């Protein structure tokens, strides 16, 4: 069984000109000719072409492809060795592509919670607080979780007005919590636990389903991580510690 140059070009998805070039440089000389002198390719030629295209897809230059194939032709590499080499190269290529895909995905998600505002809008909404200040920390802690992905999906849809409304809720909550502390109320008290529950529900409403267990983990982080501690203590000194205890008390009240 033999095939014309046009048939082979169709099989392989390449041009006739490419096959002519491979013949001219000795990379793929057809196994036969027709009575009219036209190129005819055998099954073995198709096998060789498949290997050529495999190595070309991996980025090998033609001279290196020729050397690799000639090793096999000269008996320096048997069929099994050749297949092992192809498998190793494919595995390395897959790993490289996976790393590239991960890098692209990271770049897409690098913006804190998917904020997509102009510089003017960002300043209008957040003032001198950088909304991306915790991006690296959030990515490191939760980047591979469903919770983080859900937060990204939701926040990517928010408009400037959504962010302003969210900020207003946070400001109102902070004022009320500060007043509670000013009045000397304990974090285990009902009002403190109610504000802790409001805090948990705010996260659930805007970002992801914040369970009592997750909320307690966040409370610990608000104290342990200086950046989060500074954010809450800027509302009132000691608020981060007070809130952590209130979160734990609220979870215990709910049986969580």
C-alpha positions in Angstrom: 0.0 0.0 0.0 1.4 3.4 -0.9 0.1 6.9 -0.8 0.6 10.0 -2.9 2.1 13.2 -1.6 -1.3 14.8 -1.6 -2.9 12.0 0.4 -0.1 12.1 3.0 -0.4 15.8 3.3 -4.1 15.4 4.0 -3.6 12.6 6.5 -1.0 14.6 8.5 -2.5 18.1 8.2 0.6 19.6 6.6 1.3 21.0 3.2 2.7 19.3 0.1 5.4 21.9 0.2 6.5 20.7 3.6 6.8 17.1 2.4 8.8 18.2 -0.5 11.1 20.1 1.8 11.5 17.0 4.1 12.5 15.0 1.0 15.0 17.6 -0.2 16.8 17.7 3.1 16.8 13.9 3.5 14.5 13.9 6.5 11.7 11.9 4.9 12.5 10.4 1.5 9.5 8.6 0.1 10.0 4.9 -0.2 8.9 4.7 -3.9 8.0 6.5 -7.1 5.1 6.1 -9.5 5.7 5.3 -13.2 5.4 9.0 -13.8 8.1 9.8 -11.2 5.7 11.0 -8.5 6.5 10.4 -4.8 4.8 7.4 -3.2 4.9 7.0 0.6 4.8 3.6 2.4 3.4 2.7 5.8 6.9 2.9 7.1 7.2 6.4 5.7 4.0 7.4 7.5 5.4 6.0 10.8 8.5 8.2 10.3 6.5 11.2 9.4 4.4 10.7 12.6 7.6 10.8 14.6 8.9 13.8 12.8 5.8 15.7 13.6 5.9 14.6 17.2 9.3 16.0 17.7 8.5 19.2 15.7 5.5 19.7 18.0 7.8 19.5 21.0 10.0 22.2 19.4 12.9 20.2 18.2 14.7 21.8 15.1 14.8 19.6 12.0 18.5 18.7 12.3 17.9 17.3 15.8 14.9 15.5 14.6 17.0 13.8 11.9 19.6 12.8 14.5 17.0 11.3 16.8 15.4 9.3 14.0 18.7 8.2 12.5 19.7 6.7 15.9 16.8 4.3 15.6 17.5 3.6 11.9 21.1 2.8 12.7 20.1 0.4 15.5 21.4 2.7 18.2 17.9 3.0 19.7 15.3 0.2 19.4 11.6 0.8 19.2 11.1 0.4 22.9 13.8 2.9 23.7 12.3 5.3 21.1 8.9 5.1 22.7 10.4 5.6 26.2 12.1 8.7 24.9 8.8 10.0 23.4 7.0 9.3 26.7 9.6 11.1 28.7 9.5 14.1 26.4 5.7 14.2 26.4 5.6 14.0 30.2 8.0 16.9 30.5 6.0 18.9 28.0 2.8 18.2 29.9 4.4 19.3 33.2 5.6 22.5 31.5 2.2 23.2 30.1 0.6 22.6 33.5 3.0 25.0 35.1 2.2 27.6 32.4 -1.5 27.1 32.9 -1.1 27.5 36.6 0.9 30.7 36.1 -1.8 32.1 33.9 -4.5 31.1 36.3 -2.6 32.7 39.2 -2.3 35.9 37.2 -6.0 35.9 36.5 -6.8 35.4 40.2 -4.0 37.5 41.6 -6.2 40.6 42.1 -7.7 40.5 45.5 -11.2 39.0 45.2 -11.3 39.9 41.5 -11.6 43.6 42.0 -11.9 45.2 38.6 -12.1 49.0 39.1 -10.4 51.9 37.5 -7.7 53.6 39.7 -10.1 56.5 40.3 -12.9 54.1 41.4 -10.5 52.1 43.6 -9.4 55.3 45.4 -13.0 56.5 45.8 -14.1 53.2 47.3 -11.1 52.2 49.4 -9.4 55.5 50.1 -5.9 54.8 51.4 -6.6 51.2 52.2 -5.1 48.9 49.6 -7.8 46.2 48.7 -5.0 44.0 47.4 -2.9 44.2 50.6 -3.9 40.6 51.6 -3.9 39.0 48.1 -0.7 37.1 48.6 -1.8 35.8 52.0 -5.2 34.8 50.8 -3.7 33.0 47.8 -1.2 31.2 50.0 -3.7 30.1 52.6 -6.8 29.3 50.5 -5.7 29.5 46.8 -6.6 25.9 46.1 -9.9 25.7 48.0 -13.5 25.9 46.8 -14.1 28.7 49.3 -11.4 30.8 47.7 -12.8 30.1 44.2 -16.3 31.0 45.3 -15.1 34.3 46.7 -13.3 35.0 43.4 -16.4 34.2 41.4 -18.7 36.4 43.4 -16.4 39.4 43.8 -15.5 39.5 40.1 -19.2 40.4 39.5 -19.3 43.3 42.0 -19.5 46.9 40.7 -18.2 50.1 42.3 -21.6 50.6 44.0 -21.4 47.0 45.4 -18.0 47.6 46.9 -19.1 51.0 48.4 -22.2 49.3 50.0 -19.9 46.6 51.4 -17.5 49.1 52.8 -20.4 51.0 54.4 -21.6 47.8 56.1 -18.1 47.2 57.5 -17.8 50.8 58.7 -21.2 50.6 60.5 -20.3 47.3 62.1 -16.9 48.7 63.3 -18.5 51.7 64.9 -21.0 49.5 66.7 -18.4 47.1 67.9 -16.2 49.9 69.0 -19.1 51.4 71.0 -19.7 48.0 72.6 -16.1 47.9 73.8 -16.2 51.4 75.0 -19.2 50.4 77.2 -17.0 47.7 78.7 -19.0 44.8 77.5 -17.4 41.4 77.5 -16.7 39.4 74.3 -18.8 36.5 75.8 -21.8 38.8 76.2 -24.9 38.6 74.0 -24.3 41.9 72.1 -20.7 40.9 71.3 -21.8 37.5 70.1 -24.5 39.1 68.0 -22.0 41.3 66.3 -19.7 38.4 65.8 -22.6 36.6 64.1 -23.3 39.6 62.0 -19.6 39.5 60.9 -20.0 35.9 59.9 -23.1 36.5 57.9 -21.5 39.5 56.2 -18.7 37.2 54.9 -21.3 34.6 53.8 -23.4 37.2 52.0 -20.6 38.8 50.1 -17.9 36.1 49.6 -18.5 32.5 50.6 -20.4 30.2 53.1 -18.5 31.1 56.3 -19.2 28.2 58.7 -18.7 28.6 62.4 -15.5 26.5 62.0 -14.1 28.7 59.3 -15.1 31.8 61.3 -13.2 30.6 64.3 -10.1 30.0 62.1 -10.5 33.6 60.8 -10.8 34.9 64.3 -7.4 33.3 65.2 -5.8 34.8 62.1 -7.1 38.2 63.0 -4.9 38.1 66.1 -1.9 36.1 64.8 -1.4 38.0 61.5 -0.2 41.5 62.1 -1.8 42.8 58.9 -5.2 41.6 59.9 -4.7 42.6 63.5 -3.8 46.1 62.4 -6.9 46.4 60.3 -9.3 45.5 63.1 -7.4 47.4 65.8 -7.5 50.5 63.6 -11.3 50.5 64.4 -10.5 50.4 68.1 -7.4 49.2 69.9 -7.8 45.6 71.1 -10.8 44.9 68.8 -9.0 41.9 67.0 -8.6 40.1 70.3 -12.0 40.9 71.5 -13.6 39.8 68.3 -11.7 36.5 68.3 -13.2 35.6 71.7 -16.6 36.8 70.6 -16.4 34.6 67.5 -15.5 31.6 69.6 -18.4 32.3 72.1 -20.9 32.8 69.2 -19.8 29.4 67.7 -20.2 27.7 71.1 -23.6 29.3 71.5 -24.7 27.9 68.1 -23.2 24.5 68.9 -20.6 25.0 66.1 
